Amino acid sequence: QDGNVAQAIEIAKKQQTFDENRLNAIALEGDLYMLAKDYSKATAAYREAAKVSKSTVLTAKLHSALSKDGSAEAGTVLLDWLKNNPDDQTIRLLLANYYLLSGATEKGVAEYEALLVKLPDNPDILNNLAWAYFAMKNPKALGTAESANKLAPENAAIKDTFGWILVNEN
């Protein structure tokens, strides 16, 4: 709380010597390196934590560290996780978002569409899918944005997407 990240990292490292705290302490070390914007050290810590126990949360944290570090491996980590955990909707959503942000819009669309099979009434997925459709000039964009807006009419991001598509559709 007092901003001394270096001291907090040292405490986290000491906690790693206790078996019952090892996983949490390693993950905490990674979180602290993320806070310090030292993404390569955060990546190393999350990889070490994954040796103790693999989880959706650690996979997401490792992906985040790799993404912020500019590593091309960021997407691979998600794909590898999904090979063994194909029903992990959290990681699939991260992958869809990653594809969309990295310009692999068609791959992102495929992941969003797969997510909608399991989560058909998720307005955020519909919103992102509408935006991806719009970017691809797919005529499904307007209907998808409208569906998202019906599910979450007070959501500003969804209103923005829907409005922008309406403007562009005249």
FIKOLZA-1660 file (N, C-alpha, C; in steps of 0.1 Angstrom, whole numbers, plus 5000, padded with zeros to 4 digits):
% residues 170
   i   px   py   pz ch aa at
   1 5008 4988 5000  A  Q  N
   1 5000 5000 5000  A  Q CA
   1 5008 5013 5000  A  Q  C
   2 5021 5012 5005  A  D  N
   2 5029 5024 5006  A  D CA
   2 5037 5025 4993  A  D  C
   3 5035 5017 4983  A  G  N
   3 5042 5018 4970  A  G CA
   3 5056 5012 4970  A  G  C
   4 5060 5005 4980  A  N  N
   4 5073 4998 4980  A  N CA
   4 5071 4984 4974  A  N  C
   5 5071 4984 4960  A  V  N
   5 5069 4972 4953  A  V CA
   5 5081 4962 4955  A  V  C
   6 5093 4968 4955  A  A  N
   6 5105 4959 4957  A  A CA
   6 5104 4952 4970  A  A  C
   7 5100 4958 4981  A  Q  N
   7 5099 4952 4994  A  Q CA
   7 5088 4941 4993  A  Q  C
   8 5077 4944 4987  A  A  N
   8 5066 4935 4986  A  A CA
   8 5071 4922 4978  A  A  C
   9 5079 4924 4968  A  I  N
   9 5084 4913 4960  A  I CA
   9 5093 4904 4969  A  I  C
  10 5101 4910 4977  A  E  N
  10 5110 4902 4986  A  E CA
  10 5102 4894 4996  A  E  C
  11 5091 4900 5001  A  I  N
  11 5082 4893 5011  A  I CA
  11 5076 4881 5003  A  I  C
  12 5071 4883 4991  A  A  N
  12 5065 4873 4983  A  A CA
  12 5075 4861 4981  A  A  C
  13 5087 4865 4978  A  K  N
  13 5098 4855 4976  A  K CA
  13 5100 4846 4988  A  K  C
  14 5100 4853 5000  A  K  N
  14 5102 4846 5013  A  K CA
  14 5090 4836 5015  A  K  C
  15 5078 4841 5012  A  Q  N
  15 5067 4832 5014  A  Q CA
  15 5067 4820 5005  A  Q  C
  16 5074 4820 4995  A  Q  N
  16 5075 4808 4986  A  Q CA
  16 5082 4796 4992  A  Q  C
  17 5089 4799 5003  A  T  N
  17 5096 4788 5010  A  T CA
  17 5086 4779 5018  A  T  C
  18 5074 4784 5020  A  F  N
  18 5064 4776 5027  A  F CA
  18 5055 4769 5017  A  F  C
  19 5055 4756 5018  A  D  N
  19 5047 4748 5008  A  D CA
  19 5033 4752 5007  A  D  C
  20 5026 4755 5018  A  E  N
  20 5012 4758 5017  A  E CA
  20 5009 4772 5011  A  E  C
  21 5019 4780 5010  A  N  N
  21 5018 4793 5004  A  N CA
  21 5025 4795 4990  A  N  C
  22 5032 4784 4986  A  R  N
  22 5041 4785 4975  A  R CA
  22 5033 4791 4962  A  R  C
  23 5023 4784 4958  A  L  N
  23 5016 4788 4946  A  L CA
  23 5011 4803 4947  A  L  C
  24 5004 4807 4958  A  N  N
  24 4999 4820 4959  A  N CA
  24 5010 4830 4960  A  N  C
  25 5021 4827 4966  A  A  N
  25 5033 4836 4967  A  A CA
  25 5040 4838 4954  A  A  C
  26 5041 4828 4946  A  I  N
  26 5047 4829 4933  A  I CA
  26 5038 4838 4924  A  I  C
  27 5025 4835 4924  A  A  N
  27 5015 4843 4916  A  A CA
  27 5015 4858 4921  A  A  C
  28 5016 4860 4934  A  L  N
  28 5017 4873 4939  A  L CA
  28 5030 4880 4934  A  L  C
  29 5041 4873 4934  A  E  N
  29 5053 4879 4928  A  E CA
  29 5051 4883 4914  A  E  C
  30 5044 4875 4906  A  G  N
  30 5041 4879 4892  A  G CA
  30 5032 4891 4892  A  G  C
  31 5022 4892 4901  A  D  N
  31 5013 4903 4901  A  D CA
  31 5021 4916 4904  A  D  C
  32 5030 4915 4914  A  L  N
  32 5038 4926 4918  A  L CA
  32 5047 4931 4906  A  L  C
  33 5053 4922 4899  A  Y  N
  33 5061 4925 4887  A  Y CA
  33 5052 4932 4876  A  Y  C
  34 5040 4927 4875  A  M  N
  34 5031 4934 4866  A  M CA
  34 5028 4948 4870  A  M  C
  35 5026 4950 4883  A  L  N
  35 5024 4964 4889  A  L CA
  35 5036 4973 4886  A  L  C
  36 5048 4967 4886  A  A  N
  36 5060 4974 4884  A  A CA
  36 5063 4975 4869  A  A  C
  37 5055 4970 4861  A  K  N
  37 5056 4970 4846  A  K CA
  37 5069 4962 4841  A  K  C
  38 5073 4952 4849  A  D  N
  38 5084 4944 4846  A  D CA
  38 5078 4931 4840  A  D  C
  39 5074 4931 4828  A  Y  N
  39 5066 4920 4822  A  Y CA
  39 5074 4907 4820  A  Y  C
  40 5087 4908 4817  A  S  N
  40 5094 4896 4816  A  S CA
  40 5096 4889 4829  A  S  C
  41 5098 4896 4840  A  K  N
  41 5099 4889 4853  A  K CA
  41 5085 4884 4857  A  K  C
  42 5074 4891 4854  A  A  N
  42 5061 4886 4857  A  A CA
  42 5058 4873 4849  A  A  C
  43 5062 4873 4836  A  T  N
  43 5061 4861 4828  A  T CA
  43 5068 4849 4835  A  T  C
  44 5080 4851 4839  A  A  N
  44 5088 4841 4846  A  A CA
  44 5081 4836 4859  A  A  C
  45 5076 4845 4866  A  A  N
  45 5069 4841 4879  A  A CA
  45 5057 4833 4876  A  A  C
  46 5049 4837 4866  A  Y  N
  46 5037 4830 4863  A  Y CA
  46 5040 4816 4857  A  Y  C
  47 5051 4815 4849  A  R  N
  47 5055 4802 4844  A  R CA
  47 5059 4793 4856  A  R  C
  48 5065 4798 4866  A  E  N
  48 5069 4791 4878  A  E CA
  48 5057 4786 4885  A  E  C
  49 5047 4795 4887  A  A  N
  49 5035 4792 4894  A  A CA
  49 5028 4780 4886  A  A  C
  50 5028 4781 4873  A  A  N
  50 5021 4771 4865  A  A CA
  50 5028 4757 4867  A  A  C
  51 5040 4756 4871  A  K  N
  51 5047 4744 4874  A  K CA
  51 5041 4737 4886  A  K  C
  52 5036 4746 4895  A  V  N
  52 5030 4741 4908  A  V CA
  52 5016 4736 4905  A  V  C
  53 5008 4745 4898  A  S  N
  53 4994 4742 4895  A  S CA
  53 4990 4750 4883  A  S  C
  54 4983 4744 4873  A  K  N
  54 4978 4751 4862  A  K CA
  54 4964 4755 4865  A  K  C
  55 4960 4766 4859  A  S  N
  55 4946 4771 4862  A  S CA
  55 4943 4782 4851  A  S  C
  56 4930 4784 4850  A  T  N
  56 4925 4795 4841  A  T CA
  56 4931 4808 4845  A  T  C
  57 4931 4811 4858  A  V  N
  57 4936 4824 4863  A  V CA
  57 4951 4826 4859  A  V  C
  58 4959 4815 4862  A  L  N
  58 4973 4817 4858  A  L CA
  58 4975 4818 4843  A  L  C
  59 4968 4811 4836  A  T  N
  59 4969 4811 4821  A  T CA
  59 4965 4826 4816  A  T  C
  60 4955 4831 4822  A  A  N
  60 4951 4845 4819  A  A CA
  60 4962 4855 4823  A  A  C
  61 4968 4853 4834  A  K  N
  61 4978 4862 4839  A  K CA
  61 4991 4861 4830  A  K  C
  62 4994 4849 4827  A  L  N
  62 5006 4847 4818  A  L CA
  62 5003 4853 4804  A  L  C
  63 4992 4851 4799  A  H  N
  63 4988 4858 4786  A  H CA
  63 4989 4873 4787  A  H  C
  64 4984 4879 4798  A  S  N
  64 4985 4893 4800  A  S CA
  64 5000 4898 4800  A  S  C
  65 5008 4891 4808  A  A  N
  65 5022 4895 4809  A  A CA
  65 5029 4894 4795  A  A  C
  66 5026 4883 4788  A  L  N
  66 5032 4881 4775  A  L CA
  66 5027 4892 4765  A  L  C
  67 5014 4895 4766  A  S  N
  67 5009 4905 4757  A  S CA
  67 5015 4919 4760  A  S  C
  68 5016 4922 4772  A  K  N
  68 5022 4935 4776  A  K CA
  68 5037 4936 4772  A  K  C
  69 5043 4924 4772  A  D  N
  69 5057 4924 4768  A  D CA
  69 5059 4923 4753  A  D  C
  70 5048 4922 4746  A  G  N
  70 5049 4922 4731  A  G CA
  70 5053 4909 4726  A  G  C
  71 5051 4898 4733  A  S  N
  71 5055 4885 4729  A  S CA
  71 5045 4879 4719  A  S  C
  72 5050 4873 4709  A  A  N
  72 5041 4866 4699  A  A CA
  72 5035 4853 4706  A  A  C
  73 5041 4849 4717  A  E  N
  73 5036 4837 4724  A  E CA
  73 5023 4839 4731  A  E  C
  74 5018 4852 4733  A  A  N
  74 5006 4855 4740  A  A CA
  74 4994 4847 4736  A  A  C
  75 4992 4846 4723  A  G  N
  75 4981 4838 4717  A  G CA
  75 4983 4823 4719  A  G  C
  76 4996 4819 4717  A  T  N
  76 4999 4804 4718  A  T CA
  76 4996 4799 4732  A  T  C
  77 4998 4807 4742  A  V  N
  77 4995 4802 4756  A  V CA
  77 4980 4799 4757  A  V  C
  78 4972 4807 4751  A  L  N
  78 4957 4805 4752  A  L CA
  78 4953 4793 4744  A  L  C
  79 4959 4792 4732  A  L  N
  79 4956 4781 4723  A  L CA
  79 4960 4767 4730  A  L  C
  80 4972 4767 4736  A  D  N
  80 4976 4755 4743  A  D CA
  80 4967 4751 4754  A  D  C
  81 4962 4761 4762  A  W  N
  81 4953 4758 4773  A  W CA
  81 4940 4753 4767  A  W  C
  82 4935 4758 4756  A  L  N
  82 4922 4754 4751  A  L CA
  82 4923 4740 4745  A  L  C
  83 4935 4735 4741  A  K  N
  83 4936 4722 4736  A  K CA
  83 4932 4712 4747  A  K  C
  84 4936 4714 4759  A  N  N
  84 4933 4705 4770  A  N CA
  84 4921 4709 4778  A  N  C
  85 4916 4721 4776  A  N  N
  85 4904 4727 4783  A  N CA
  85 4895 4734 4773  A  N  C
  86 4889 4726 4764  A  P  N
  86 4881 4733 4753  A  P CA
  86 4869 4740 4757  A  P  C
  87 4864 4737 4769  A  D  N
  87 4852 4743 4774  A  D CA
  87 4854 4755 4783  A  D  C
  88 4867 4760 4784  A  D  N
  88 4870 4771 4792  A  D CA
  88 4866 4784 4785  A  D  C
  89 4854 4789 4788  A  Q  N
  89 4849 4801 4781  A  Q CA
  89 4857 4813 4785  A  Q  C
  90 4863 4814 4796  A  T  N
  90 4871 4826 4800  A  T CA
  90 4883 4827 4791  A  T  C
  91 4890 4816 4789  A  I  N
  91 4902 4817 4780  A  I CA
  91 4898 4818 4766  A  I  C
  92 4887 4812 4762  A  R  N
  92 4882 4814 4748  A  R CA
  92 4878 4829 4745  A  R  C
  93 4872 4836 4755  A  L  N
  93 4869 4850 4754  A  L CA
  93 4882 4858 4753  A  L  C
  94 4892 4855 4761  A  L  N
  94 4905 4862 4760  A  L CA
  94 4911 4860 4746  A  L  C
  95 4910 4848 4741  A  L  N
  95 4916 4845 4728  A  L CA
  95 4908 4853 4717  A  L  C
  96 4895 4853 4718  A  A  N
  96 4887 4861 4708  A  A CA
  96 4891 4876 4709  A  A  C
  97 4892 4881 4721  A  N  N
  97 4896 4895 4722  A  N CA
  97 4910 4898 4717  A  N  C
  98 4919 4888 4720  A  Y  N
  98 4933 4889 4715  A  Y CA
  98 4933 4890 4700  A  Y  C
  99 4926 4881 4694  A  Y  N
  99 4925 4881 4679  A  Y CA
  99 4920 4894 4674  A  Y  C
 100 4909 4899 4680  A  L  N
 100 4904 4911 4675  A  L CA
 100 4913 4923 4677  A  L  C
 101 4920 4924 4688  A  L  N
 101 4930 4935 4690  A  L CA
 101 4942 4934 4682  A  L  C
 102 4946 4921 4678  A  S  N
 102 4958 4919 4670  A  S CA
 102 4956 4920 4655  A  S  C
 103 4943 4922 4651  A  G  N
 103 4940 4923 4637  A  G CA
 103 4936 4910 4630  A  G  C
 104 4935 4899 4638  A  A  N
 104 4931 4887 4632  A  A CA
 104 4916 4885 4634  A  A  C
 105 4909 4895 4627  A  T  N
 105 4895 4896 4630  A  T CA
 105 4887 4884 4626  A  T  C
 106 4890 4877 4615  A  E  N
 106 4883 4865 4612  A  E CA
 106 4884 4854 4622  A  E  C
 107 4896 4852 4628  A  K  N
 107 4898 4843 4639  A  K CA
 107 4890 4847 4651  A  K  C
 108 4890 4860 4654  A  G  N
 108 4882 4865 4665  A  G CA
 108 4867 4862 4663  A  G  C
 109 4862 4864 4651  A  V  N
 109 4848 4861 4648  A  V CA
 109 4845 4847 4651  A  V  C
 110 4854 4838 4647  A  A  N
 110 4851 4823 4649  A  A CA
 110 4851 4820 4664  A  A  C
 111 4859 4826 4672  A  E  N
 111 4859 4824 4686  A  E CA
 111 4847 4830 4693  A  E  C
 112 4843 4842 4689  A  Y  N
 112 4831 4848 4694  A  Y CA
 112 4818 4840 4691  A  Y  C
 113 4818 4835 4678  A  E  N
 113 4806 4826 4674  A  E CA
 113 4806 4814 4682  A  E  C
 114 4818 4808 4685  A  A  N
 114 4818 4796 4693  A  A CA
 114 4814 4799 4708  A  A  C
 115 4817 4810 4713  A  L  N
 115 4813 4815 4726  A  L CA
 115 4798 4816 4727  A  L  C
 116 4792 4821 4716  A  L  N
 116 4777 4824 4716  A  L CA
 116 4769 4811 4716  A  L  C
 117 4775 4800 4712  A  V  N
 117 4769 4787 4713  A  V CA
 117 4766 4783 4728  A  V  C
 118 4776 4786 4736  A  K  N
 118 4775 4783 4750  A  K CA
 118 4769 4795 4758  A  K  C
 119 4771 4807 4754  A  L  N
 119 4766 4819 4761  A  L CA
 119 4758 4828 4752  A  L  C
 120 4747 4824 4747  A  P  N
 120 4739 4831 4736  A  P CA
 120 4734 4845 4741  A  P  C
 121 4732 4847 4753  A  D  N
 121 4727 4860 4758  A  D CA
 121 4737 4869 4765  A  D  C
 122 4749 4867 4761  A  N  N
 122 4760 4876 4767  A  N CA
 122 4761 4888 4758  A  N  C
 123 4757 4900 4764  A  P  N
 123 4758 4912 4756  A  P CA
 123 4772 4916 4752  A  P  C
 124 4781 4914 4760  A  D  N
 124 4795 4918 4757  A  D CA
 124 4801 4910 4745  A  D  C
 125 4798 4897 4745  A  I  N
 125 4802 4889 4734  A  I CA
 125 4795 4894 4721  A  I  C
 126 4782 4896 4722  A  L  N
 126 4775 4901 4710  A  L CA
 126 4781 4914 4706  A  L  C
 127 4784 4923 4715  A  N  N
 127 4789 4936 4711  A  N CA
 127 4803 4935 4704  A  N  C
 128 4811 4926 4709  A  N  N
 128 4824 4925 4703  A  N CA
 128 4823 4918 4689  A  N  C
 129 4814 4908 4688  A  L  N
 129 4811 4902 4676  A  L CA
 129 4806 4912 4666  A  L  C
 130 4796 4920 4670  A  A  N
 130 4791 4931 4661  A  A CA
 130 4802 4940 4656  A  A  C
 131 4811 4944 4665  A  W  N
 131 4822 4952 4660  A  W CA
 131 4831 4945 4650  A  W  C
 132 4834 4932 4653  A  A  N
 132 4842 4924 4643  A  A CA
 132 4835 4923 4630  A  A  C
 133 4822 4920 4630  A  Y  N
 133 4814 4919 4618  A  Y CA
 133 4815 4932 4610  A  Y  C
 134 4813 4943 4618  A  F  N
 134 4814 4957 4612  A  F CA
 134 4828 4959 4605  A  F  C
 135 4838 4955 4612  A  A  N
 135 4852 4957 4606  A  A CA
 135 4854 4949 4593  A  A  C
 136 4846 4937 4593  A  M  N
 136 4847 4929 4581  A  M CA
 136 4837 4932 4570  A  M  C
 137 4829 4942 4573  A  K  N
 137 4818 4946 4564  A  K CA
 137 4808 4935 4562  A  K  C
 138 4806 4927 4573  A  N  N
 138 4796 4916 4573  A  N CA
 138 4782 4922 4576  A  N  C
 139 4772 4919 4568  A  P  N
 139 4759 4925 4570  A  P CA
 139 4752 4920 4584  A  P  C
 140 4758 4911 4591  A  K  N
 140 4753 4906 4604  A  K CA
 140 4756 4917 4615  A  K  C
 141 4764 4926 4612  A  A  N
 141 4769 4936 4622  A  A CA
 141 4757 4943 4629  A  A  C
 142 4748 4948 4621  A  L  N
 142 4737 4956 4627  A  L CA
 142 4728 4948 4635  A  L  C
 143 4724 4937 4631  A  G  N
 143 4715 4928 4638  A  G CA
 143 4721 4923 4651  A  G  C
 144 4734 4920 4650  A  T  N
 144 4741 4916 4662  A  T CA
 144 4743 4927 4673  A  T  C
 145 4746 4939 4668  A  A  N
 145 4747 4950 4677  A  A CA
 145 4733 4953 4683  A  A  C
 146 4722 4952 4675  A  E  N
 146 4709 4954 4680  A  E CA
 146 4705 4944 4691  A  E  C
 147 4709 4932 4689  A  S  N
 147 4707 4921 4699  A  S CA
 147 4714 4925 4712  A  S  C
 148 4727 4929 4711  A  A  N
 148 4735 4933 4723  A  A CA
 148 4728 4944 4730  A  A  C
 149 4723 4954 4723  A  N  N
 149 4717 4966 4728  A  N CA
 149 4704 4962 4736  A  N  C
 150 4696 4953 4730  A  K  N
 150 4684 4948 4737  A  K CA
 150 4687 4942 4750  A  K  C
 151 4698 4934 4751  A  L  N
 151 4702 4927 4763  A  L CA
 151 4707 4937 4774  A  L  C
 152 4714 4947 4769  A  A  N
 152 4720 4957 4779  A  A CA
 152 4719 4971 4774  A  A  C
 153 4707 4976 4775  A  P  N
 153 4704 4989 4769  A  P CA
 153 4711 5001 4776  A  P  C
 154 4716 4999 4789  A  E  N
 154 4722 5009 4796  A  E CA
 154 4738 5009 4795  A  E  C
 155 4743 4999 4787  A  N  N
 155 4757 4997 4786  A  N CA
 155 4763 5007 4776  A  N  C
 156 4771 5016 4780  A  A  N
 156 4776 5027 4771  A  A CA
 156 4785 5021 4759  A  A  C
 157 4793 5011 4762  A  A  N
 157 4801 5005 4751  A  A CA
 157 4792 4999 4740  A  A  C
 158 4782 4992 4745  A  I  N
 158 4773 4986 4735  A  I CA
 158 4765 4997 4727  A  I  C
 159 4760 5007 4734  A  K  N
 159 4754 5018 4727  A  K CA
 159 4763 5025 4717  A  K  C
 160 4776 5026 4721  A  D  N
 160 4785 5032 4711  A  D CA
 160 4787 5024 4699  A  D  C
 161 4788 5010 4700  A  T  N
 161 4790 5001 4689  A  T CA
 161 4777 5002 4680  A  T  C
 162 4766 5001 4687  A  F  N
 162 4753 5001 4680  A  F CA
 162 4751 5014 4672  A  F  C
 163 4753 5025 4679  A  G  N
 163 4752 5038 4673  A  G CA
 163 4761 5040 4661  A  G  C
 164 4773 5036 4663  A  W  N
 164 4783 5038 4652  A  W CA
 164 4779 5030 4640  A  W  C
 165 4775 5017 4642  A  I  N
 165 4770 5009 4631  A  I CA
 165 4758 5015 4624  A  I  C
 166 4749 5020 4632  A  L  N
 166 4737 5027 4626  A  L CA
 166 4741 5039 4618  A  L  C
 167 4750 5047 4623  A  V  N
 167 4755 5059 4615  A  V CA
 167 4760 5055 4602  A  V  C
 168 4769 5044 4602  A  N  N
 168 4775 5039 4590  A  N CA
 168 4766 5032 4581  A  N  C
 169 4754 5028 4586  A  E  N
 169 4744 5021 4577  A  E CA
 169 4734 5031 4572  A  E  C
 170 4736 5044 4576  A  N  N
 170 4726 5055 4573  A  N CA
 170 4713 5053 4580  A  N  C
% end
